[in-house]
Amino acid sequence: MQTNVSQLERTACAAAGGVLLFTGVRKNRAWRYLLTLLGVELMRRGISGRCYVYDRVERATRRSIDDRKVDQMSEESFPASDAPATY
């Protein structure tokens, strides 16, 4: 599987995730669950090099570009100057 996160971003995510995970486990407040989950997700992103948000944005952008290409090809294949078919 291909990575979509740069090496610098991976390192930063893993480090920040470790800090949040450590903080979330040590705190005894309601925030600890949120900190722990965020820390785990950042560490997953840093270790795997994959970001789900980046994947979604890339797919949406690719789909938008493909739709525009189809519209353009459709317009080019049916010029308005052709005479209508007669029976």
PyMOL Python script that loads the backbone (N, CA, C, O; Angstrom):
from pymol import cmd

cmd.read_pdbstr("""\
ATOM      1  N   MET A   1       0.846  -1.176   0.000  1.00  0.00           N
ATOM      2  CA  MET A   1       0.000   0.000   0.000  1.00  0.00           C
ATOM      3  C   MET A   1       0.896   1.246   0.000  1.00  0.00           C
ATOM      4  O   MET A   1       1.901   1.300   0.709  1.00  0.00           O
ATOM      5  N   GLN A   2       0.528   2.212  -0.780  1.00  0.00           N
ATOM      6  CA  GLN A   2       1.314   3.422  -0.951  1.00  0.00           C
ATOM      7  C   GLN A   2       1.048   4.416   0.182  1.00  0.00           C
ATOM      8  O   GLN A   2      -0.074   4.522   0.677  1.00  0.00           O
ATOM      9  N   THR A   3       2.089   5.139   0.585  1.00  0.00           N
ATOM     10  CA  THR A   3       1.915   6.155   1.619  1.00  0.00           C
ATOM     11  C   THR A   3       1.506   7.468   0.973  1.00  0.00           C
ATOM     12  O   THR A   3       1.867   7.741  -0.171  1.00  0.00           O
ATOM     13  N   ASN A   4       0.756   8.278   1.702  1.00  0.00           N
ATOM     14  CA  ASN A   4       0.364   9.589   1.205  1.00  0.00           C
ATOM     15  C   ASN A   4       0.692  10.696   2.207  1.00  0.00           C
ATOM     16  O   ASN A   4       0.155  11.800   2.120  1.00  0.00           O
ATOM     17  N   VAL A   5       1.571  10.393   3.154  1.00  0.00           N
ATOM     18  CA  VAL A   5       2.004  11.353   4.165  1.00  0.00           C
ATOM     19  C   VAL A   5       3.524  11.456   4.076  1.00  0.00           C
ATOM     20  O   VAL A   5       4.209  10.436   3.997  1.00  0.00           O
ATOM     21  N   SER A   6       4.050  12.668   4.089  1.00  0.00           N
ATOM     22  CA  SER A   6       5.499  12.861   3.974  1.00  0.00           C
ATOM     23  C   SER A   6       6.220  12.327   5.219  1.00  0.00           C
ATOM     24  O   SER A   6       5.610  12.136   6.271  1.00  0.00           O
ATOM     25  N   GLN A   7       7.508  12.094   5.076  1.00  0.00           N
ATOM     26  CA  GLN A   7       8.302  11.552   6.178  1.00  0.00           C
ATOM     27  C   GLN A   7       8.323  12.500   7.375  1.00  0.00           C
ATOM     28  O   GLN A   7       8.233  12.056   8.520  1.00  0.00           O
ATOM     29  N   LEU A   8       8.440  13.786   7.119  1.00  0.00           N
ATOM     30  CA  LEU A   8       8.437  14.768   8.210  1.00  0.00           C
ATOM     31  C   LEU A   8       7.098  14.750   8.948  1.00  0.00           C
ATOM     32  O   LEU A   8       7.061  14.796  10.177  1.00  0.00           O
ATOM     33  N   GLU A   9       6.012  14.684   8.202  1.00  0.00           N
ATOM     34  CA  GLU A   9       4.679  14.646   8.810  1.00  0.00           C
ATOM     35  C   GLU A   9       4.466  13.350   9.579  1.00  0.00           C
ATOM     36  O   GLU A   9       3.829  13.348  10.632  1.00  0.00           O
ATOM     37  N   ARG A  10       4.993  12.257   9.061  1.00  0.00           N
ATOM     38  CA  ARG A  10       4.879  10.974   9.768  1.00  0.00           C
ATOM     39  C   ARG A  10       5.593  11.034  11.108  1.00  0.00           C
ATOM     40  O   ARG A  10       5.067  10.574  12.122  1.00  0.00           O
ATOM     41  N   THR A  11       6.788  11.601  11.111  1.00  0.00           N
ATOM     42  CA  THR A  11       7.564  11.710  12.343  1.00  0.00           C
ATOM     43  C   THR A  11       6.840  12.600  13.355  1.00  0.00           C
ATOM     44  O   THR A  11       6.748  12.267  14.536  1.00  0.00           O
ATOM     45  N   ALA A  12       6.330  13.731  12.876  1.00  0.00           N
ATOM     46  CA  ALA A  12       5.608  14.656  13.763  1.00  0.00           C
ATOM     47  C   ALA A  12       4.344  14.008  14.321  1.00  0.00           C
ATOM     48  O   ALA A  12       4.036  14.165  15.503  1.00  0.00           O
ATOM     49  N   CYS A  13       3.616  13.284  13.484  1.00  0.00           N
ATOM     50  CA  CYS A  13       2.390  12.617  13.946  1.00  0.00           C
ATOM     51  C   CYS A  13       2.695  11.547  14.982  1.00  0.00           C
ATOM     52  O   CYS A  13       2.004  11.441  15.996  1.00  0.00           O
ATOM     53  N   ALA A  14       3.723  10.758  14.730  1.00  0.00           N
ATOM     54  CA  ALA A  14       4.077   9.704  15.681  1.00  0.00           C
ATOM     55  C   ALA A  14       4.505  10.305  17.023  1.00  0.00           C
ATOM     56  O   ALA A  14       4.127   9.798  18.080  1.00  0.00           O
ATOM     57  N   ALA A  15       5.285  11.376  16.982  1.00  0.00           N
ATOM     58  CA  ALA A  15       5.730  12.016  18.227  1.00  0.00           C
ATOM     59  C   ALA A  15       4.557  12.648  18.972  1.00  0.00           C
ATOM     60  O   ALA A  15       4.406  12.455  20.179  1.00  0.00           O
ATOM     61  N   ALA A  16       3.731  13.398  18.253  1.00  0.00           N
ATOM     62  CA  ALA A  16       2.570  14.033  18.889  1.00  0.00           C
ATOM     63  C   ALA A  16       1.595  12.978  19.401  1.00  0.00           C
ATOM     64  O   ALA A  16       1.019  13.133  20.478  1.00  0.00           O
ATOM     65  N   GLY A  17       1.412  11.918  18.642  1.00  0.00           N
ATOM     66  CA  GLY A  17       0.532  10.834  19.074  1.00  0.00           C
ATOM     67  C   GLY A  17       1.031  10.171  20.342  1.00  0.00           C
ATOM     68  O   GLY A  17       0.243   9.837  21.227  1.00  0.00           O
ATOM     69  N   GLY A  18       2.343   9.979  20.434  1.00  0.00           N
ATOM     70  CA  GLY A  18       2.910   9.393  21.649  1.00  0.00           C
ATOM     71  C   GLY A  18       2.690  10.276  22.862  1.00  0.00           C
ATOM     72  O   GLY A  18       2.368   9.786  23.944  1.00  0.00           O
ATOM     73  N   VAL A  19       2.862  11.566  22.684  1.00  0.00           N
ATOM     74  CA  VAL A  19       2.652  12.509  23.795  1.00  0.00           C
ATOM     75  C   VAL A  19       1.186  12.495  24.220  1.00  0.00           C
ATOM     76  O   VAL A  19       0.885  12.434  25.413  1.00  0.00           O
ATOM     77  N   LEU A  20       0.269  12.551  23.246  1.00  0.00           N
ATOM     78  CA  LEU A  20      -1.164  12.547  23.579  1.00  0.00           C
ATOM     79  C   LEU A  20      -1.583  11.223  24.217  1.00  0.00           C
ATOM     80  O   LEU A  20      -2.376  11.206  25.158  1.00  0.00           O
ATOM     81  N   LEU A  21      -1.062  10.140  23.713  1.00  0.00           N
ATOM     82  CA  LEU A  21      -1.390   8.831  24.281  1.00  0.00           C
ATOM     83  C   LEU A  21      -0.901   8.740  25.727  1.00  0.00           C
ATOM     84  O   LEU A  21      -1.637   8.292  26.606  1.00  0.00           O
ATOM     85  N   PHE A  22       0.321   9.159  25.969  1.00  0.00           N
ATOM     86  CA  PHE A  22       0.882   9.143  27.321  1.00  0.00           C
ATOM     87  C   PHE A  22       0.070  10.041  28.253  1.00  0.00           C
ATOM     88  O   PHE A  22      -0.238   9.662  29.383  1.00  0.00           O
ATOM     89  N   THR A  23      -0.274  11.237  27.766  1.00  0.00           N
ATOM     90  CA  THR A  23      -1.053  12.171  28.573  1.00  0.00           C
ATOM     91  C   THR A  23      -2.451  11.624  28.850  1.00  0.00           C
ATOM     92  O   THR A  23      -2.951  11.726  29.970  1.00  0.00           O
ATOM     93  N   GLY A  24      -3.076  11.048  27.838  1.00  0.00           N
ATOM     94  CA  GLY A  24      -4.419  10.507  28.007  1.00  0.00           C
ATOM     95  C   GLY A  24      -4.476   9.352  28.978  1.00  0.00           C
ATOM     96  O   GLY A  24      -5.450   9.212  29.718  1.00  0.00           O
ATOM     97  N   VAL A  25      -3.455   8.526  28.987  1.00  0.00           N
ATOM     98  CA  VAL A  25      -3.427   7.384  29.898  1.00  0.00           C
ATOM     99  C   VAL A  25      -3.175   7.838  31.331  1.00  0.00           C
ATOM    100  O   VAL A  25      -3.693   7.235  32.271  1.00  0.00           O
ATOM    101  N   ARG A  26      -2.400   8.874  31.503  1.00  0.00           N
ATOM    102  CA  ARG A  26      -2.045   9.339  32.851  1.00  0.00           C
ATOM    103  C   ARG A  26      -3.123  10.206  33.488  1.00  0.00           C
ATOM    104  O   ARG A  26      -3.249  10.209  34.713  1.00  0.00           O
ATOM    105  N   LYS A  27      -3.896  10.933  32.709  1.00  0.00           N
ATOM    106  CA  LYS A  27      -4.918  11.827  33.267  1.00  0.00           C
ATOM    107  C   LYS A  27      -6.090  11.004  33.790  1.00  0.00           C
ATOM    108  O   LYS A  27      -6.363   9.902  33.315  1.00  0.00           O
ATOM    109  N   ASN A  28      -6.764  11.564  34.770  1.00  0.00           N
ATOM    110  CA  ASN A  28      -7.933  10.894  35.320  1.00  0.00           C
ATOM    111  C   ASN A  28      -9.141  11.820  35.179  1.00  0.00           C
ATOM    112  O   ASN A  28      -9.844  12.104  36.148  1.00  0.00           O
ATOM    113  N   ARG A  29      -9.360  12.278  33.958  1.00  0.00           N
ATOM    114  CA  ARG A  29     -10.468  13.181  33.676  1.00  0.00           C
ATOM    115  C   ARG A  29     -11.241  12.667  32.480  1.00  0.00           C
ATOM    116  O   ARG A  29     -10.874  11.669  31.860  1.00  0.00           O
ATOM    117  N   ALA A  30     -12.313  13.364  32.172  1.00  0.00           N
ATOM    118  CA  ALA A  30     -13.142  12.962  31.036  1.00  0.00           C
ATOM    119  C   ALA A  30     -12.398  13.115  29.707  1.00  0.00           C
ATOM    120  O   ALA A  30     -12.698  12.412  28.742  1.00  0.00           O
ATOM    121  N   TRP A  31     -11.441  14.020  29.658  1.00  0.00           N
ATOM    122  CA  TRP A  31     -10.685  14.262  28.430  1.00  0.00           C
ATOM    123  C   TRP A  31      -9.752  13.118  28.080  1.00  0.00           C
ATOM    124  O   TRP A  31      -9.281  13.039  26.945  1.00  0.00           O
ATOM    125  N   ARG A  32      -9.478  12.245  29.006  1.00  0.00           N
ATOM    126  CA  ARG A  32      -8.450  11.227  28.771  1.00  0.00           C
ATOM    127  C   ARG A  32      -8.816  10.298  27.627  1.00  0.00           C
ATOM    128  O   ARG A  32      -7.930   9.848  26.900  1.00  0.00           O
ATOM    129  N   TYR A  33     -10.091  10.000  27.448  1.00  0.00           N
ATOM    130  CA  TYR A  33     -10.498   9.110  26.358  1.00  0.00           C
ATOM    131  C   TYR A  33     -10.264   9.769  24.999  1.00  0.00           C
ATOM    132  O   TYR A  33      -9.788   9.135  24.058  1.00  0.00           O
ATOM    133  N   LEU A  34     -10.605  11.037  24.920  1.00  0.00           N
ATOM    134  CA  LEU A  34     -10.389  11.771  23.678  1.00  0.00           C
ATOM    135  C   LEU A  34      -8.899  11.891  23.363  1.00  0.00           C
ATOM    136  O   LEU A  34      -8.484  11.685  22.223  1.00  0.00           O
ATOM    137  N   LEU A  35      -8.102  12.223  24.369  1.00  0.00           N
ATOM    138  CA  LEU A  35      -6.653  12.334  24.172  1.00  0.00           C
ATOM    139  C   LEU A  35      -6.049  10.993  23.763  1.00  0.00           C
ATOM    140  O   LEU A  35      -5.185  10.935  22.888  1.00  0.00           O
ATOM    141  N   THR A  36      -6.504   9.927  24.395  1.00  0.00           N
ATOM    142  CA  THR A  36      -5.984   8.601  24.079  1.00  0.00           C
ATOM    143  C   THR A  36      -6.346   8.202  22.652  1.00  0.00           C
ATOM    144  O   THR A  36      -5.493   7.711  21.913  1.00  0.00           O
ATOM    145  N   LEU A  37      -7.594   8.407  22.259  1.00  0.00           N
ATOM    146  CA  LEU A  37      -8.008   8.063  20.893  1.00  0.00           C
ATOM    147  C   LEU A  37      -7.276   8.892  19.849  1.00  0.00           C
ATOM    148  O   LEU A  37      -6.844   8.367  18.823  1.00  0.00           O
ATOM    149  N   LEU A  38      -7.139  10.172  20.108  1.00  0.00           N
ATOM    150  CA  LEU A  38      -6.418  11.030  19.175  1.00  0.00           C
ATOM    151  C   LEU A  38      -4.945  10.620  19.091  1.00  0.00           C
ATOM    152  O   LEU A  38      -4.360  10.619  18.008  1.00  0.00           O
ATOM    153  N   GLY A  39      -4.356  10.276  20.220  1.00  0.00           N
ATOM    154  CA  GLY A  39      -2.974   9.821  20.237  1.00  0.00           C
ATOM    155  C   GLY A  39      -2.777   8.535  19.451  1.00  0.00           C
ATOM    156  O   GLY A  39      -1.806   8.396  18.707  1.00  0.00           O
ATOM    157  N   VAL A  40      -3.697   7.599  19.618  1.00  0.00           N
ATOM    158  CA  VAL A  40      -3.618   6.335  18.883  1.00  0.00           C
ATOM    159  C   VAL A  40      -3.752   6.583  17.388  1.00  0.00           C
ATOM    160  O   VAL A  40      -3.010   6.000  16.597  1.00  0.00           O
ATOM    161  N   GLU A  41      -4.684   7.437  16.989  1.00  0.00           N
ATOM    162  CA  GLU A  41      -4.874   7.723  15.561  1.00  0.00           C
ATOM    163  C   GLU A  41      -3.644   8.411  14.974  1.00  0.00           C
ATOM    164  O   GLU A  41      -3.222   8.070  13.869  1.00  0.00           O
ATOM    165  N   LEU A  42      -3.070   9.355  15.677  1.00  0.00           N
ATOM    166  CA  LEU A  42      -1.867  10.020  15.173  1.00  0.00           C
ATOM    167  C   LEU A  42      -0.694   9.047  15.063  1.00  0.00           C
ATOM    168  O   LEU A  42       0.087   9.116  14.115  1.00  0.00           O
ATOM    169  N   MET A  43      -0.576   8.154  16.019  1.00  0.00           N
ATOM    170  CA  MET A  43       0.495   7.161  15.941  1.00  0.00           C
ATOM    171  C   MET A  43       0.261   6.201  14.778  1.00  0.00           C
ATOM    172  O   MET A  43       1.211   5.829  14.090  1.00  0.00           O
ATOM    173  N   ARG A  44      -0.984   5.795  14.547  1.00  0.00           N
ATOM    174  CA  ARG A  44      -1.303   4.921  13.416  1.00  0.00           C
ATOM    175  C   ARG A  44      -0.932   5.600  12.111  1.00  0.00           C
ATOM    176  O   ARG A  44      -0.345   4.986  11.221  1.00  0.00           O
ATOM    177  N   ARG A  45      -1.283   6.877  12.009  1.00  0.00           N
ATOM    178  CA  ARG A  45      -0.983   7.648  10.804  1.00  0.00           C
ATOM    179  C   ARG A  45       0.526   7.793  10.605  1.00  0.00           C
ATOM    180  O   ARG A  45       1.019   7.684   9.482  1.00  0.00           O
ATOM    181  N   GLY A  46       1.249   8.034  11.680  1.00  0.00           N
ATOM    182  CA  GLY A  46       2.690   8.177  11.583  1.00  0.00           C
ATOM    183  C   GLY A  46       3.388   6.880  11.224  1.00  0.00           C
ATOM    184  O   GLY A  46       4.335   6.882  10.438  1.00  0.00           O
ATOM    185  N   ILE A  47       2.936   5.784  11.783  1.00  0.00           N
ATOM    186  CA  ILE A  47       3.567   4.487  11.527  1.00  0.00           C
ATOM    187  C   ILE A  47       3.210   3.963  10.134  1.00  0.00           C
ATOM    188  O   ILE A  47       4.083   3.490   9.407  1.00  0.00           O
ATOM    189  N   SER A  48       1.928   4.045   9.761  1.00  0.00           N
ATOM    190  CA  SER A  48       1.499   3.480   8.475  1.00  0.00           C
ATOM    191  C   SER A  48       1.794   4.397   7.292  1.00  0.00           C
ATOM    192  O   SER A  48       2.013   3.918   6.180  1.00  0.00           O
ATOM    193  N   GLY A  49       1.802   5.708   7.519  1.00  0.00           N
ATOM    194  CA  GLY A  49       2.021   6.642   6.423  1.00  0.00           C
ATOM    195  C   GLY A  49       0.776   6.891   5.590  1.00  0.00           C
ATOM    196  O   GLY A  49       0.866   7.489   4.518  1.00  0.00           O
ATOM    197  N   ARG A  50      -0.378   6.447   6.057  1.00  0.00           N
ATOM    198  CA  ARG A  50      -1.643   6.628   5.347  1.00  0.00           C
ATOM    199  C   ARG A  50      -2.554   7.552   6.146  1.00  0.00           C
ATOM    200  O   ARG A  50      -2.667   7.428   7.366  1.00  0.00           O
ATOM    201  N   CYS A  51      -3.199   8.477   5.448  1.00  0.00           N
ATOM    202  CA  CYS A  51      -4.148   9.390   6.075  1.00  0.00           C
ATOM    203  C   CYS A  51      -5.489   9.227   5.379  1.00  0.00           C
ATOM    204  O   CYS A  51      -5.577   9.399   4.163  1.00  0.00           O
ATOM    205  N   TYR A  52      -6.531   8.899   6.127  1.00  0.00           N
ATOM    206  CA  TYR A  52      -7.857   8.684   5.542  1.00  0.00           C
ATOM    207  C   TYR A  52      -8.428   9.966   4.950  1.00  0.00           C
ATOM    208  O   TYR A  52      -9.106   9.928   3.923  1.00  0.00           O
ATOM    209  N   VAL A  53      -8.159  11.090   5.584  1.00  0.00           N
ATOM    210  CA  VAL A  53      -8.669  12.373   5.070  1.00  0.00           C
ATOM    211  C   VAL A  53      -8.026  12.683   3.725  1.00  0.00           C
ATOM    212  O   VAL A  53      -8.711  13.097   2.789  1.00  0.00           O
ATOM    213  N   TYR A  54      -6.716  12.486   3.623  1.00  0.00           N
ATOM    214  CA  TYR A  54      -6.027  12.716   2.352  1.00  0.00           C
ATOM    215  C   TYR A  54      -6.587  11.806   1.260  1.00  0.00           C
ATOM    216  O   TYR A  54      -6.732  12.229   0.113  1.00  0.00           O
ATOM    217  N   ASP A  55      -6.904  10.551   1.614  1.00  0.00           N
ATOM    218  CA  ASP A  55      -7.492   9.628   0.639  1.00  0.00           C
ATOM    219  C   ASP A  55      -8.826  10.150   0.122  1.00  0.00           C
ATOM    220  O   ASP A  55      -9.079  10.121  -1.082  1.00  0.00           O
ATOM    221  N   ARG A  56      -9.677  10.623   1.019  1.00  0.00           N
ATOM    222  CA  ARG A  56     -10.989  11.137   0.625  1.00  0.00           C
ATOM    223  C   ARG A  56     -10.872  12.352  -0.285  1.00  0.00           C
ATOM    224  O   ARG A  56     -11.571  12.448  -1.294  1.00  0.00           O
ATOM    225  N   VAL A  57      -9.988  13.279   0.071  1.00  0.00           N
ATOM    226  CA  VAL A  57      -9.796  14.489  -0.726  1.00  0.00           C
ATOM    227  C   VAL A  57      -9.262  14.122  -2.102  1.00  0.00           C
ATOM    228  O   VAL A  57      -9.704  14.678  -3.108  1.00  0.00           O
ATOM    229  N   GLU A  58      -8.321  13.196  -2.156  1.00  0.00           N
ATOM    230  CA  GLU A  58      -7.742  12.771  -3.430  1.00  0.00           C
ATOM    231  C   GLU A  58      -8.796  12.127  -4.322  1.00  0.00           C
ATOM    232  O   GLU A  58      -8.849  12.406  -5.520  1.00  0.00           O
ATOM    233  N   ARG A  59      -9.636  11.268  -3.747  1.00  0.00           N
ATOM    234  CA  ARG A  59     -10.701  10.619  -4.532  1.00  0.00           C
ATOM    235  C   ARG A  59     -11.706  11.637  -5.053  1.00  0.00           C
ATOM    236  O   ARG A  59     -12.117  11.574  -6.212  1.00  0.00           O
ATOM    237  N   ALA A  60     -12.101  12.574  -4.196  1.00  0.00           N
ATOM    238  CA  ALA A  60     -13.071  13.587  -4.616  1.00  0.00           C
ATOM    239  C   ALA A  60     -12.496  14.459  -5.715  1.00  0.00           C
ATOM    240  O   ALA A  60     -13.198  14.800  -6.667  1.00  0.00           O
ATOM    241  N   THR A  61     -11.230  14.823  -5.597  1.00  0.00           N
ATOM    242  CA  THR A  61     -10.584  15.642  -6.620  1.00  0.00           C
ATOM    243  C   THR A  61     -10.481  14.878  -7.927  1.00  0.00           C
ATOM    244  O   THR A  61     -10.766  15.420  -8.995  1.00  0.00           O
ATOM    245  N   ARG A  62     -10.072  13.618  -7.841  1.00  0.00           N
ATOM    246  CA  ARG A  62      -9.943  12.794  -9.043  1.00  0.00           C
ATOM    247  C   ARG A  62     -11.304  12.612  -9.725  1.00  0.00           C
ATOM    248  O   ARG A  62     -11.399  12.672 -10.951  1.00  0.00           O
ATOM    249  N   ARG A  63     -12.349  12.390  -8.931  1.00  0.00           N
ATOM    250  CA  ARG A  63     -13.688  12.210  -9.488  1.00  0.00           C
ATOM    251  C   ARG A  63     -14.164  13.484 -10.177  1.00  0.00           C
ATOM    252  O   ARG A  63     -14.775  13.425 -11.244  1.00  0.00           O
ATOM    253  N   SER A  64     -13.884  14.636  -9.569  1.00  0.00           N
ATOM    254  CA  SER A  64     -14.278  15.914 -10.151  1.00  0.00           C
ATOM    255  C   SER A  64     -13.569  16.146 -11.485  1.00  0.00           C
ATOM    256  O   SER A  64     -14.185  16.608 -12.445  1.00  0.00           O
ATOM    257  N   ILE A  65     -12.281  15.827 -11.546  1.00  0.00           N
ATOM    258  CA  ILE A  65     -11.526  15.993 -12.787  1.00  0.00           C
ATOM    259  C   ILE A  65     -12.041  15.036 -13.849  1.00  0.00           C
ATOM    260  O   ILE A  65     -12.176  15.418 -15.011  1.00  0.00           O
ATOM    261  N   ASP A  66     -12.332  13.797 -13.468  1.00  0.00           N
ATOM    262  CA  ASP A  66     -12.869  12.824 -14.426  1.00  0.00           C
ATOM    263  C   ASP A  66     -14.218  13.270 -14.964  1.00  0.00           C
ATOM    264  O   ASP A  66     -14.484  13.121 -16.157  1.00  0.00           O
ATOM    265  N   ASP A  67     -15.079  13.817 -14.104  1.00  0.00           N
ATOM    266  CA  ASP A  67     -16.382  14.301 -14.550  1.00  0.00           C
ATOM    267  C   ASP A  67     -16.238  15.429 -15.561  1.00  0.00           C
ATOM    268  O   ASP A  67     -16.966  15.475 -16.552  1.00  0.00           O
ATOM    269  N   ARG A  68     -15.303  16.336 -15.314  1.00  0.00           N
ATOM    270  CA  ARG A  68     -15.078  17.431 -16.254  1.00  0.00           C
ATOM    271  C   ARG A  68     -14.558  16.920 -17.595  1.00  0.00           C
ATOM    272  O   ARG A  68     -14.937  17.439 -18.645  1.00  0.00           O
ATOM    273  N   LYS A  69     -13.699  15.913 -17.566  1.00  0.00           N
ATOM    274  CA  LYS A  69     -13.180  15.333 -18.803  1.00  0.00           C
ATOM    275  C   LYS A  69     -14.302  14.690 -19.609  1.00  0.00           C
ATOM    276  O   LYS A  69     -14.357  14.840 -20.830  1.00  0.00           O
ATOM    277  N   VAL A  70     -15.194  13.977 -18.933  1.00  0.00           N
ATOM    278  CA  VAL A  70     -16.317  13.337 -19.614  1.00  0.00           C
ATOM    279  C   VAL A  70     -17.223  14.390 -20.246  1.00  0.00           C
ATOM    280  O   VAL A  70     -17.654  14.236 -21.389  1.00  0.00           O
ATOM    281  N   ASP A  71     -17.510  15.452 -19.509  1.00  0.00           N
ATOM    282  CA  ASP A  71     -18.344  16.526 -20.057  1.00  0.00           C
ATOM    283  C   ASP A  71     -17.691  17.161 -21.283  1.00  0.00           C
ATOM    284  O   ASP A  71     -18.359  17.432 -22.281  1.00  0.00           O
ATOM    285  N   GLN A  72     -16.399  17.394 -21.199  1.00  0.00           N
ATOM    286  CA  GLN A  72     -15.684  18.009 -22.320  1.00  0.00           C
ATOM    287  C   GLN A  72     -15.685  17.074 -23.530  1.00  0.00           C
ATOM    288  O   GLN A  72     -15.942  17.526 -24.646  1.00  0.00           O
ATOM    289  N   MET A  73     -15.410  15.807 -23.342  1.00  0.00           N
ATOM    290  CA  MET A  73     -15.401  14.855 -24.453  1.00  0.00           C
ATOM    291  C   MET A  73     -16.790  14.704 -25.053  1.00  0.00           C
ATOM    292  O   MET A  73     -16.929  14.534 -26.265  1.00  0.00           O
ATOM    293  N   SER A  74     -17.811  14.764 -24.221  1.00  0.00           N
ATOM    294  CA  SER A  74     -19.178  14.668 -24.706  1.00  0.00           C
ATOM    295  C   SER A  74     -19.528  15.856 -25.590  1.00  0.00           C
ATOM    296  O   SER A  74     -20.146  15.694 -26.643  1.00  0.00           O
ATOM    297  N   GLU A  75     -19.134  17.041 -25.164  1.00  0.00           N
ATOM    298  CA  GLU A  75     -19.402  18.234 -25.966  1.00  0.00           C
ATOM    299  C   GLU A  75     -18.635  18.201 -27.284  1.00  0.00           C
ATOM    300  O   GLU A  75     -19.158  18.634 -28.311  1.00  0.00           O
ATOM    301  N   GLU A  76     -17.414  17.699 -27.270  1.00  0.00           N
ATOM    302  CA  GLU A  76     -16.606  17.644 -28.482  1.00  0.00           C
ATOM    303  C   GLU A  76     -17.088  16.585 -29.456  1.00  0.00           C
ATOM    304  O   GLU A  76     -16.873  16.731 -30.660  1.00  0.00           O
ATOM    305  N   SER A  77     -17.725  15.536 -28.989  1.00  0.00           N
ATOM    306  CA  SER A  77     -18.141  14.453 -29.877  1.00  0.00           C
ATOM    307  C   SER A  77     -19.470  14.732 -30.575  1.00  0.00           C
ATOM    308  O   SER A  77     -19.794  14.058 -31.553  1.00  0.00           O
ATOM    309  N   PHE A  78     -20.236  15.689 -30.108  1.00  0.00           N
ATOM    310  CA  PHE A  78     -21.515  16.037 -30.724  1.00  0.00           C
ATOM    311  C   PHE A  78     -21.543  17.520 -31.076  1.00  0.00           C
ATOM    312  O   PHE A  78     -22.154  18.311 -30.358  1.00  0.00           O
ATOM    313  N   PRO A  79     -20.897  17.904 -32.158  1.00  0.00           N
ATOM    314  CA  PRO A  79     -20.904  19.324 -32.518  1.00  0.00           C
ATOM    315  C   PRO A  79     -22.304  19.783 -32.949  1.00  0.00           C
ATOM    316  O   PRO A  79     -23.075  19.017 -33.527  1.00  0.00           O
ATOM    317  N   ALA A  80     -22.601  21.018 -32.661  1.00  0.00           N
ATOM    318  CA  ALA A  80     -23.923  21.575 -32.979  1.00  0.00           C
ATOM    319  C   ALA A  80     -24.085  21.836 -34.465  1.00  0.00           C
ATOM    320  O   ALA A  80     -25.204  22.079 -34.917  1.00  0.00           O
ATOM    321  N   SER A  81     -23.007  21.796 -35.245  1.00  0.00           N
ATOM    322  CA  SER A  81     -23.097  22.106 -36.663  1.00  0.00           C
ATOM    323  C   SER A  81     -23.573  20.929 -37.509  1.00  0.00           C
ATOM    324  O   SER A  81     -23.846  21.095 -38.698  1.00  0.00           O
ATOM    325  N   ASP A  82     -23.674  19.756 -36.918  1.00  0.00           N
ATOM    326  CA  ASP A  82     -24.151  18.591 -37.695  1.00  0.00           C
ATOM    327  C   ASP A  82     -25.628  18.748 -38.001  1.00  0.00           C
ATOM    328  O   ASP A  82     -26.407  19.236 -37.182  1.00  0.00           O
ATOM    329  N   ALA A  83     -25.988  18.324 -39.192  1.00  0.00           N
ATOM    330  CA  ALA A  83     -27.405  18.368 -39.571  1.00  0.00           C
ATOM    331  C   ALA A  83     -28.155  17.259 -38.836  1.00  0.00           C
ATOM    332  O   ALA A  83     -27.594  16.193 -38.585  1.00  0.00           O
ATOM    333  N   PRO A  84     -29.416  17.504 -38.491  1.00  0.00           N
ATOM    334  CA  PRO A  84     -30.185  16.477 -37.808  1.00  0.00           C
ATOM    335  C   PRO A  84     -30.476  15.304 -38.763  1.00  0.00           C
ATOM    336  O   PRO A  84     -30.585  15.484 -39.976  1.00  0.00           O
ATOM    337  N   ALA A  85     -30.593  14.153 -38.207  1.00  0.00           N
ATOM    338  CA  ALA A  85     -30.861  12.959 -39.012  1.00  0.00           C
ATOM    339  C   ALA A  85     -32.293  13.009 -39.538  1.00  0.00           C
ATOM    340  O   ALA A  85     -33.214  13.423 -38.834  1.00  0.00           O
ATOM    341  N   THR A  86     -32.467  12.577 -40.798  1.00  0.00           N
ATOM    342  CA  THR A  86     -33.808  12.533 -41.388  1.00  0.00           C
ATOM    343  C   THR A  86     -34.173  11.083 -41.655  1.00  0.00           C
ATOM    344  O   THR A  86     -33.308  10.247 -41.917  1.00  0.00           O
ATOM    345  N   TYR A  87     -35.434  10.806 -41.586  1.00  0.00           N
ATOM    346  CA  TYR A  87     -35.902   9.442 -41.814  1.00  0.00           C
ATOM    347  C   TYR A  87     -36.631   9.347 -43.098  1.00  0.00           C
ATOM    348  O   TYR A  87     -37.102   8.270 -43.463  1.00  0.00           O
TER     349      TYR A  87
END
""", "prot")
cmd.dss("prot")
cmd.show_as("cartoon", "prot")
cmd.util.cbc("prot")
cmd.orient("prot")
